[in-house]
Amino acid sequence: MTKMKILITVAALLLANPAFALEPIPGSITYGGQPRTNLKKAPIGSPVVHRFESGGIEYEERYIIQPDRSLKLVSRSRGTMH
């Protein structure tokens, strides 16, 4: 197995396993539950980027729109907002 295939397999397992799922933090779109409004026009699988500050730290989160129109948090990074 090539290194790339191993990396893709590990990434898929991490994203699929709820034990490794990211938890929302204050400021996350899904902190306290899914938003009341659904993204009805965005295609399923579309990415949504959310930038915010929490506890004096700037974050960027990426979500994916799920078939039931909910948002799945798939990544979070710390850094400078532009």
C-alpha positions, 0 to 999 in steps of 0.5 A, spaced: 500 500 500 502 506 498 503 512 503 498 516 500 493 510 500 494 509 507 493 516 509 487 516 505 484 510 509 487 513 516 483 520 514 477 516 512 477 512 519 478 518 523 472 522 520 467 516 520 469 514 527 465 518 532 470 517 537 474 522 533 469 527 531 470 534 533 466 537 538 463 544 537 466 550 542 463 556 544 462 560 537 461 554 533 455 554 529 453 547 532 454 549 539 448 547 543 445 543 537 444 544 530 442 551 527 434 552 527 434 554 520 436 549 514 441 551 508 435 549 503 438 551 497 446 549 498 447 542 495 448 536 499 456 535 500 457 543 500 462 546 504 461 551 509 466 555 512 465 559 519 470 564 522 469 566 529 473 568 536 472 564 542 476 565 549 481 570 545 483 565 540 481 565 533 478 559 529 476 557 522 471 551 522 469 547 516 462 544 515 459 539 510 452 539 509 449 532 510 443 529 506 438 531 512 440 538 511 444 538 518 451 541 518 457 536 520 463 539 523 469 536 519 475 541 521 477 546 526 484 550 525 487 556 529 490 562 526 489 569 524 482 571 521 483 575 515 
